[in-house]
Amino acid sequence: MVKTEDAERLMKQCQIGVGGRDALDKAHNIMADCYGTIGALVEERDALLRGEYICKKCGIRKNSEHNHEIRF
C-alpha cells in the first residue's frame, strides 16, 4: 500500500526537478519511483474494485463477499 507521505514526497521531487552533477541519474531514479508508485496504486485500486479491503480492527485484507460491512 502506498503511504500518503511517500506519494507526497515523490510529487515534491517531481515538481522540484533535478539539476547538478548527477541530474540524469537522479531523474531516472525519480522516474523509477514514479512507475513503482503508480503500479502499487493501480494494484490497490483493482483490489478495491474487486471488493477487497483491509479490516481496520485486525489489519487483514478481506473480501466484501464474506463481510458486507465495509468501512474506510
N, C-alpha and C positions, 0 to 999 in steps of 0.2 A: 504494500500500500504506500502510496506517495504521501509524505507528510507535507502539510501546508508550508512550513518554514523552509523545507528543501526546495519546493517549487518556487517560492518567492525568491530564494537565494539565486536560483538559476535564472529567473526572469530578470533579476537585477543585473546579473552578469551579462545577459544578452543586451540589455539596454545600454550598459556602460561600454561594452565592446572591449577590444584588446588593442594593445599597442606595445611598442618597445621591441626588445631584442628577440623574444620568443613568441611573437604575436601569432604566427601561423600555428605553432603547436598548441598555444592556449585556445585559439579559435577552434581547432579540431577537437580538443578536449571538451569545450563547451558544447559543440555540436553533438558529440557522442553522449554527453549527459542529457541533452535535449531528446535525442532519439530514445534513450533508456526511459526517461520520464514519460514521454508520450506513450511508449509501449506499455508501461505499467498502468497508466491512466486508462488506456483502451481495454486492458485486461480487467481492470476494476469495473469499468462501465459495462462490459459484456457480462460480468458476473451479476451485476445488479439487474441487468435486463433479463437474465435467466431466473431472477427471483432469489438470488443468494444475498446474504447479508451477514454481518458479524454481530453476534449477540453482545449487547452492552454489559450483560451480567457476567457471562463466562468467557467472552472473548473468542468463542469458537464460531467459525463460518458455518452458517446453516442455510437450508433451502426453504423457501416460503411454502412449499407444498406440504411440509411436515409441521410447520408452525405459521399460521396465517396472520399472527400479530407481528407486524414489522415496525420497529421504532428506530429512527435515526437520530 
